[in-house]
Each structure stands twice: as structure tokens, then as C-alpha cells.
Amino acid sequence: MGTKASRTYISLAVIALSAGSVSIQAAFLGGCGDPSTSQEVASAAPSALATAQAPPSVGASASAPATASAGPGAGRGDGSGGGKRFGDAVAYVDGRPVAVLRFFEMPPSLRSHPHALLDGRTVPRYRLAEYVEALGYPLSKVKEVHLTGGRNRTSVLTRAELEKHRSDLNFSFSREIAGKPRVHWPASGIEVNTTIDVITAIAIYVDKEPPRFDPKSRKMMLPSGEALKGVAYTKPEDAPRGTRVYFDGKLAGTVKRKHLPDSVLSPRYTPSKPRFSLEKYLASIGVDPARVKQLTVVERDHVVLRLDEQAWKKASKEAEFSLAQGSEGRIIVHTTEGGAERSFDATSLLAFDKSPVPERVASAPVEPGGSKTDQPDVTEQPE
């Protein structure tokens, strides 16, 4: 891919001359938004600052602000894009959505690796190669993995680079166990066309031909020679915009307002109070409600309801959901406890049978308030 991406660069250096003296001001950023380098680079100031510059092709793209959202309209790799907020980072395989990269929606088998910060703290990191394999795709069968980031830039990773950097090409979340996924590039460098910070989409190519990066136009090109618009081989209607449902870690379905059949209506449905049976909906997407041993309701990065096997059996016949106003399929789960109804916003439902419930899900505190107590995304300081 041509460019050795450096992990550390200086994003801004301003030299002000006044009254015969030199004043040096600098803003340091870790490579590709990685705060782990901010403290390391600071030790080099100010003597190295006057001459240090970002790598010629990597620095411009890596330090650009991440402002565009991904999904069907992302992934061109040309640096263009609007100023929309990030949406969920969807993982695609040959154009088919298979997961969303959020903390609780990661595959159950994916484990974290401890990473030491400069101040002595230890934080979790996840290996990109292991994430791809945990989704069910061995690297030996993967042609390329494309990571889309802010301004629709796309990093093209070959199988050889994924295998070479199995242990040091990592990602984390902007609030450690919550927030947006971001890349941590190898300190030793990696062969890649450009680097990104926050991940807005992951495209894994197994059977289909991956788009290629054209260095002249700086665009992603389809095998047909056309410029790529969106994630290759995807259909807009397949985008998982509604509540996601996972069964043993696999994406079983996504709630779509326009595709809910009458067969899943709740027995207590009325035109003024449209409700759907959660049990019937699970069955309609191939999840046998009788096999569910634990059901966890997640709202963004918060567990808002957890039902073990006995609690699910008790609640399943009356558990309902309604559609959030103005959404394409985001649901509100309704259960009854002690004669009183309880409602929970849900961005994902995690149902488990044979797969062990991952510790990050099993040990998470239940917070019925969900994102009402959420905090803005921040980066770890220092690292």
C-alpha cells in the first residue's frame, strides 16, 4: 500500500516571533487520535518542535477531524463528507451487515488485552484480527479488511498486514467500556494507504472482490472501475438502523418498522396502543424463545434490563414492544412487574442459549435510566 504509517506525529506547530525572542506553541495529538502518544511526544518539546513534521501522506489524513457518519453513504476514502455526527459502526461481510461495533455487541468469544498507560493505569484493548475471527471469518479466508473513518476515509488492510500485526493492530472505545470505537495503529508502522481514528464502518471481504484505493484520485474504486459510493455491495434497505437482535452473539435480525408482520402483533394490540409480542418476534427471525436462557436489553452502552432463564419464562408471554416515535425500527420493551408496567428503550437485545454469557455483559450493572445519565465521549488521559 506504499506508506509506512507512523504512530506518532505532531499535528500543529505555531512559531511566534516577538521582541527578538522565539515563543513556541504546540498542540500534540497521538497518532490517529491515539492519546497514548500525547505524553510521550510532550517530552520532546520544545527543541524538536521547530523541525518536526507529520508524515507527508499519513499526517494529513490521520489528523483530519473525524466528523462524518458512516453507513450506506460512507467509505469512499477520498476525504470528502459532511459534518454529521458518527452513527453506529456497522461491520459488513461482502456487503452484508453482521454486527455493530459497540461494547456490549462484540462477539462473546472476543477477549480484551491489557494495555499499560504511562500513568500506571491498565486499560483494555481488542485486536482487530481477533474481532474478525470472532465474527466467524478466519484470516486465511479474508482477502482484505477496510476501515472507514471520519470524512469517509478508508484504510485498506491486506490479509498479510492483518496477520503481521495480529497483536499490535488494536481498537478500543472512547470511554474504555463505552463510546465510539477507535483504532490504535502499530508503533512500528504498517503498510496502509491512509490511517483513521474513529471507526464508522468495517468492511470484510471474503468471497467478493474488494474495492481498491486509487492513489491518483484518492478514491475507492469498484472492480468495475466506478468510484465507490457507500460501502461496497450493500443495499440501503439492509442497513441495521433499528434495534439489533443477537442470538449467541450472532446478529439474528434487525427490527424494521415497515417489515413487521401482523403475525407478531400482541394479543393486547389496539389501534391506539400498537404493541407487538416480543416472543412472537423472536420466533419470526429464527430465535426459539424456549431456548433463551438469558435476555439482556441494552440501550446504547447501558444494560437496562437483564432476565435470567426463569425470569424470561415468566415474562415472555406478556413481554411486548412498541416502536419509538420517528424511528425506523428502534423499539421500547414493555414488561410487567407486580402489576405495574416497566418500559425500556432498546438499541439491542442479547439472547443467549448455548454460548456462555460474556463477562462484560453478565457483570454490567443494570441501569434502567440508560443513556439519560450518559456522558459525552472523551479520550483517556493520559495514556
Secondary structure, DSSP 8 states (H G I E B T S, - for coil): --EE--SEEEEEEEEEEETTEEEEEEEEEEGGG-GGGHHHHHTTTTTTTTT----TTHHHHHSS------STT----SS----------EEEETTEEEEE--GGGS-TT---EEEE-TTS-EEEEEEHHHHHHHTT--GGG--EEEEE-GGG-EEEEEHHHHHHTTTT-EEEETTSSSS-EEEE--TT--EES---SB--EEEEESSS---EEETTTTEEE-TTS-B--SSTT--GGGS--S-EEEETTEEEEE--GGG--GGGB-TT-BTTB--EEHHHHHHHTT--GGG-SEEEEEETTEEEEEEEHHHHHHHTTT-EEEE-TT-SS-EEEEEEETTEEEEEEESEEEEESSS---HHHHTS-B-TTGGGG-------S--
